[in-house]
Amino acid sequence: MSKEADNVANGGMFAYRKLDVYANSKKYVADIYQLLQKFPNEERFAMCNQLRRAAVSITSNIAEGMGRFSDKEKLHFIEIAFGSLYETMSQIELALDFNYITQNEFVNMEEQVVVISKMLSGLRNSIISRMESQKQSSSSEKKDNNVDWVKI
């Protein structure tokens, strides 16, 4: 394996792979796919399709956000991932209401959502803190560069 390929494989280029929130979200997506096998056939192109797309959107938006150069864009995609996570939770609630899943399966998924929500919130807060820190250092640099020139 080349040095570059080894670096990529170990998360150098694809930093999102190093995030615990990404790993937990991947497990959550896999668990959703497992649950979907229990749904009735008439839901294959309705709820199953919507739930599948929302679940995959979580990991996709984490990856896309972490691949962006600006913190503002990173934040945007992390917030979309958060929304997709909550979308899946609402659909899992419906699946419970329709008796497609058991109470235990629901509780397991809800627990995962709580963990992932906290992790996404932490990542979001970290990005916001970095943005605020950069603003403060940028404004102090501007103050330092705003030298009053005196006519001689």
C-alpha positions as CSV (number, residue, x, y, z in Angstrom):
1,M,0.0,0.0,0.0
2,S,1.4,3.4,-0.9
3,K,2.1,6.0,1.8
4,E,-0.8,8.2,0.5
5,A,-3.2,5.2,0.4
6,D,-2.1,4.2,4.0
7,N,-2.7,7.8,5.1
8,V,-6.2,7.8,3.6
9,A,-7.0,4.4,5.0
10,N,-6.1,5.5,8.5
11,G,-8.3,8.6,8.4
12,G,-5.7,11.2,7.5
13,M,-7.6,12.5,4.5
14,F,-11.0,11.3,5.6
15,A,-11.0,12.8,9.1
16,Y,-14.7,12.1,9.6
17,R,-13.8,8.4,10.0
18,K,-12.0,9.3,13.3
19,L,-15.1,10.8,14.8
20,D,-16.9,8.7,17.4
21,V,-20.2,10.3,16.3
22,Y,-19.6,9.0,12.8
23,A,-18.9,5.4,14.0
24,N,-22.0,5.5,16.3
25,S,-24.1,6.8,13.4
26,K,-22.9,4.0,11.1
27,K,-24.0,1.5,13.7
28,Y,-27.4,3.3,14.0
29,V,-27.9,3.1,10.3
30,A,-27.0,-0.6,10.2
31,D,-29.5,-1.2,13.1
32,I,-32.2,0.7,11.1
33,Y,-31.5,-1.5,8.1
34,Q,-32.0,-4.6,10.3
35,L,-35.3,-3.2,11.7
36,L,-36.6,-2.5,8.2
37,Q,-36.4,-6.2,7.4
38,K,-39.3,-6.6,9.8
39,F,-41.6,-4.1,8.1
40,P,-44.5,-5.2,6.0
41,N,-44.1,-5.3,2.2
42,E,-46.5,-2.4,1.7
43,E,-44.1,-0.2,3.5
44,R,-41.1,-1.0,1.3
45,F,-41.6,2.0,-0.9
46,A,-43.1,4.3,1.7
47,M,-41.8,4.4,5.3
48,C,-38.9,2.0,4.6
49,N,-37.6,4.2,1.8
50,Q,-38.0,7.4,3.8
51,L,-36.4,5.9,6.9
52,R,-33.5,4.5,4.9
53,R,-32.8,7.8,3.2
54,A,-33.0,9.8,6.4
55,A,-30.7,7.4,8.2
56,V,-28.0,7.4,5.4
57,S,-28.3,11.2,5.4
58,I,-26.9,11.3,9.0
59,T,-23.5,9.7,8.1
60,S,-23.4,11.4,4.7
61,N,-23.8,14.8,6.2
62,I,-21.3,14.2,8.9
63,A,-18.8,13.2,6.2
64,E,-19.6,16.0,3.9
65,G,-19.5,18.6,6.6
66,M,-16.1,17.5,7.8
67,G,-14.9,17.6,4.3
68,R,-15.7,21.3,3.9
69,F,-13.1,23.9,4.4
70,S,-15.0,26.6,6.2
71,D,-16.4,26.1,9.7
72,K,-19.6,27.8,8.6
73,E,-20.2,25.0,6.0
74,K,-19.1,22.3,8.5
75,L,-21.7,23.6,10.9
76,H,-24.4,23.6,8.3
77,F,-23.9,20.0,7.4
78,I,-23.7,18.9,11.1
79,E,-27.1,20.6,11.6
80,I,-28.5,18.8,8.7
81,A,-27.3,15.5,10.1
82,F,-29.0,16.4,13.4
83,G,-32.3,17.0,11.6
84,S,-32.0,13.7,9.8
85,L,-31.4,11.9,13.0
86,Y,-34.6,13.4,14.5
87,E,-36.5,12.6,11.3
88,T,-35.5,8.9,11.8
89,M,-36.7,9.0,15.4
90,S,-40.1,10.3,14.4
91,Q,-40.4,7.5,11.9
92,I,-39.3,4.9,14.5
93,E,-42.0,6.2,16.8
94,L,-44.5,5.6,14.0
95,A,-43.1,2.1,13.4
96,L,-43.8,1.4,17.1
97,D,-47.3,2.8,16.9
98,F,-48.0,0.6,13.9
99,N,-46.5,-2.5,15.7
100,Y,-43.7,-2.9,13.1
101,I,-41.1,-2.9,15.9
102,T,-41.2,-4.0,19.6
103,Q,-40.9,-1.7,22.6
104,N,-37.4,-3.0,23.3
105,E,-36.3,-2.3,19.7
106,F,-37.8,1.2,20.1
107,V,-35.9,1.8,23.4
108,N,-32.6,0.6,21.8
109,M,-33.0,3.0,18.9
110,E,-34.0,5.9,21.1
111,E,-31.0,5.3,23.3
112,Q,-28.7,5.5,20.3
113,V,-30.4,8.7,19.2
114,V,-29.8,10.3,22.6
115,V,-26.1,9.3,22.4
116,I,-25.7,10.5,18.8
117,S,-27.6,13.8,19.6
118,K,-25.2,14.6,22.4
119,M,-22.2,13.9,20.2
120,L,-23.5,16.0,17.3
121,S,-24.3,18.8,19.8
122,G,-20.8,18.6,21.1
123,L,-19.3,18.6,17.6
124,R,-21.5,21.6,16.8
125,N,-20.5,23.5,19.9
126,S,-16.8,22.8,19.1
127,I,-17.2,24.2,15.7
128,I,-19.1,27.3,17.0
129,S,-16.4,27.8,19.7
130,R,-13.7,27.7,17.0
131,M,-15.6,30.2,14.9
132,E,-16.0,32.6,17.8
133,S,-12.3,32.2,18.7
134,Q,-11.3,33.0,15.1
135,K,-13.6,36.0,15.1
136,Q,-12.0,37.3,18.3
137,S,-8.4,36.8,17.1
138,S,-9.3,38.3,13.7
139,S,-10.8,41.4,15.3
140,S,-7.8,41.8,17.7
141,E,-5.5,41.6,14.6
142,K,-7.5,44.3,12.9
143,K,-7.1,46.5,16.0
144,D,-3.4,45.9,16.0
145,N,-3.2,46.8,12.3
146,N,-5.3,50.0,12.6
147,V,-2.4,52.3,13.5
148,D,-3.3,55.9,13.6
149,W,-1.0,57.8,11.3
150,V,0.0,61.2,12.3
151,K,0.9,63.8,9.7
152,I,4.4,65.2,10.2
